[in-house]
Amino acid sequence: MKDSKENSGDYSRTEPLSLTVPDASYGRRLDQVLAEMLPQHSRNRLQAWVRDGQVVVEGKVECEPKRKMLGGERLVVNPLNDVRDIPEQPEDIPLNIVFEDETLIVINKPAGLVVHPGSGNWSGTLMNALLHHVPGIEQIPRAGIVHRLDKDTSGLLVVAKTLEAQTDLVRQLQARTVRRVYLAVAAGAMKSGGGVDKPIGRHPVLRTKMAVVPENRGGKPALTWFRIMEQFPYCTFVECSLETGRTHQIRVHLASIGHPLVGDQVYGKVNPKLPDFPRQALHATRLGLVHPLSGLKMQWEVPMPQDMRDLLDFLRYGA
């Protein structure tokens, strides 16, 4: 008898999902076939499931996404490790919500709030807050988080409330159609705006840092545009736009051209001429995307927090 749950997209249950590869998929890669049969999931997620041994082909665990299909193979997909192994607990942490509907939440994150639990920060994070604010969001990988802001970066961040919305937003990020604009205070007097087109990867020695790394050594393409908003003797107030979303991208790119962010203890250098600021002076001020459900273009904007406004006032008028 044919499994009544075959080809279902419901991942709220505990049993694995059974699929049959269409005959028309002859010669196609396993990850391509999975992406077509499970469009609610991103291809990267499906590839990760294959590599993690969560996909069984004809009774045998398959860990190679490139395996070619013949058509008619029986697949068993078990995504539970991706969705249910979230050890974090819901916590009643206040959120500054700029927008919310049944599909999305747009949050104005304060500086100091960690987005995702990790070493040294297993509680008190944005994920803990989301688990409390949105019942059932633990069923979505990473509790719906599709992009991050550093702990000490403030500003706008979007979270998906459904698996379909998360997949759509990930694809928008990959297609570079999500618009993200930041305000920053950089060290040094910049002469003009421009762009930094340098690949970014893990630092070859200091693994907790990112760096400009050639693509043949693991660097991924990264492009940051910046324009001058206001100039000061030893600092420059700039607006930065991201074409890509690499970890620490703005911080690494501006440091690579000799203008690290004021207050950046990781990528900056001690300079007695710079004002003392307790974090990197970086704020995600504008976010634009296509709503995954309605298809409408949406945009949100929030002003800089008080500490960055005070920093600019100090640069303009002194103590």
N, C-alpha and C positions, 0 to 999 in steps of 0.2 A: 504493500500500500504506500502511496506517495505521502511523504511527510507534509502534514497540513501547514507546517510553519516554514516550509521551504521558501527561500527567497524573501522572507520577511525582513523588515528593517528594524524590528523591535529589539532593543538591547536592554530593556528594563528587566528581563527575566534572567535566570541563572544558567539555563542550558545553552550549549553551543548552537550556532546557526548553520544549517545545512543548505548548500547551494549546488546547482548543476551547471557546469560550463556549457553555454550554447554551442551548437555545432558550428555556427557561423564565426566562432572565435578561434578557429584553427589558425595556428601560427602566431597568435598574439601572446604577449607576455602575461604572466600571472598577475602582476600588479595592475596592468592595464585592464584585464578582464574584471578584477575585483572593483576597480574604480568605476567601471561601467555598470556593474551589478549592484554596487553599493554607493550611489552618487551622494548620499548624505555624509560620507566620510571623505576626507582629503586623501590624495594619493600618498602623501608623505606618511600619514597615519597608517594606511594599509600596508605600505612597505615596511614600516616598523613592526607591525603585527607579524608579517612574514618572517622577518629577520629574528624576531623574538620567539619563533616556533609556535605561534598561535594560529597558524593555518595548516591544515592537514589536506593533502591531495591523495586521493585513492588510498586512504588508510595510512599514509606515511607523512611525518612532519616535513614540511618543505620550508627551507630558510633562504631560498634564492628568489627574489622578486622577478628576475629576468627569465625564469623557466618558461619555455614555450608550451602553450596548451594545444591539445589535439582536438578538443571538443568532446563533450560528454562526460568529462571527469567529475567525480563527486568531490566537493570541497566541504570542509568543516572549519568554520571560523569561530574562534573563541576570544572575544575581545575583553574578557573580564579583567585581566591584569591592567589594561589601559584605563578602565573606567572605575573599578571598584577598590583598587588598592590605595585609596586616599586616606592616610592615617589622621589627617587634620580633623579637628573638631570645630563645630560652629561656635562662633563667639559674637557676642552682641557689641560690635564695634561700629560706632557711627560712621556713615558714609555720606559724603557730599555728592548727592545724585543730581546731575544736570539734566538728564533725560532718562525715561524708562517707559517701556511698553512690554508687550508679551514676548518680544524677541530680543531686545537689547537693553543694556544699562550703560550709560555714559557717566563716568565718575570723574570728579575733580579730586585727584589724589593729593594729599598733603605731603610735603617733604617729611621724611622720617618713617613713612609707612612702607614696609616691605610688601611686595606684590605676591610673591610665592614663597612658601616655607622652604627653608634650606638650613644648612649648617649654621647654628647659632641663632636661628630665627624660626623656631618650630611653632610658635603661636603669635597672636597679635598681628597677623598679616591680612592683606586684602582678601586672600582666599578664605581665611577663617571667617571674615565678615560676610563674604558672599554666601558661604554655606549656611549662615544664620538668616541672611536677608531673603534668599531665594530657595525655599524648600524644593528638594529634588535636583538641585544643580550639581550635586555630587555624581549624578549619572553621566555628566558631560566631562570629557577629559579636561583636566586642569580647572575644573569648576567654571568652564566657559571662557577662561582667560585666553586671548589670542595674541596679545603683545604686552610688553612690560615697560615699565619705567623704573629706572634705578631707584633705590631706597631714598636717596637724597635729591631726586628730581621731582618737582611738583607738576601737576597739570592733568590734562585729559587722557583718559584711557577707556576703551570700549570693551565690554564683556558680553558674550553671547549667552542667551538664556535657553537656547535650543541647540541640538546637535547640528541641525541643518543650517542655522544661522552661523554657528562657529565655522563650519566648513566653508560657507560662502565668504565669510570675512577673511579666512586664511587665504582663500583664492584671490580675493581682492588685494591683500597684502603682497602676495606673490606676483600679481599682475601690476603692482605699483600704482594702483588707482586710489588707494587710501591717502588722503592728503594730511600730512602732519607738519605743523609749523611750531617752532620753538622760539622763545626769547632767551637770550643768554648775555652774560657779561664776560668778555674775554680779556685776557691780559695783553697789554701792548696796544700801541696805536696803529690800527689797521688803516691802510691807505685807500683801499677800495674793496668793494664786494667781489664775489666770484664763486667758484665752486672747487670742491676737493673731490677728485675722482681717484681714489686709492683703495685697493682691496684691504679688507680687515680680517684678521684671524687671531687665534689664541697666541699670546706672546710665547716665543720659543723657549724662554727660560722661566719667566715669572708667570705661571699658569693661571693665576687669579686675574691677570691683566689681559687686555686685548692690545693689538698693535697693528700697524700697517705691515702686511705680510704678502709677499708675491703669491699670485694664484697657484703657481706650480709648487708652492709650499703650504698650501691649505687655505690661503686667503680667499675670501669671497668678495665679489664686486660690491663696491659701496660708493655712493655719490651723495654729497651734501652741498646744497647751495646756501650762500649766506649773503646778506646785504647789511650795510651799516645803517643803524638807526640814530646813533648819537656817538660822538667822539669825545674822549677825555684825555688828559695828558698821558696817563699810564694804562688806560683801559678803553675798551670799545663795546658799546651796547649794540648787539647784532640780532637779526632775525634769521633763523636757519630753517630750511625746508629739506625734508628727507625724501630722496628718491628710493632709498632702500632702508632696511631696518636692522642693521647689524648691532650687536651688543656694544654699548658705549660709543656708538658711531660718531656723534657730534663731538664728544670729549676727545676721542682719538684723532679725528680729522683735524680739529682746530689745534690740538697740541702738535700735530705733525707739521703744521705750517708756522709754528712758533707762537701760537696764541692760545695756550691752554685756558680753560675756564677759571675765573676767579673762584677761589675756595676749593678747587679740585685737588685733594690730597693725594690722588693716585697718579694723575697724568700731569699735574702742574709742578712747579718748582717754588721753593721759598724765595719770596721777593719782598723786601721790606717796603718797597714803594707801593705795593698793592694793599687795598683795604683788607682788614681781617674779616673774613666771612666764613661761617661755620659749615658750609656745604658748597657743592658746585653750584654756581649761579645759573641754573637751567630750569626753564619752565615750559611745559607743553601747552601752548596757549590756544591752538586751533586744531580741530579735527574734522575732516570731511570724508564721507563715504556714501556708498549706495545702500539704502536700507535693504537687507536681505529678503524681506517679505514683500514690501510695497514696490521696490524698485526705484523709489524716489531718492534723489540726491539730497543729502542732509549735511549740515555743518553746525558745529558748536564752537564757541569761543569763550574763554574765561580770562579775567585779568590776572596779572602777576600777584603772588601773595605779598603780604606786607613786608616780609624781610627783604625781598628783592626791590620793592618800591623804596624802602629805606636806604638800601645800598645805592640806588641811583640818585636819591636826594643827597646822600653824603658826597657822591662824586660831583654833583652839580654845585652844591653850596658849601661843602665842608661840614665839619662838626658843629 
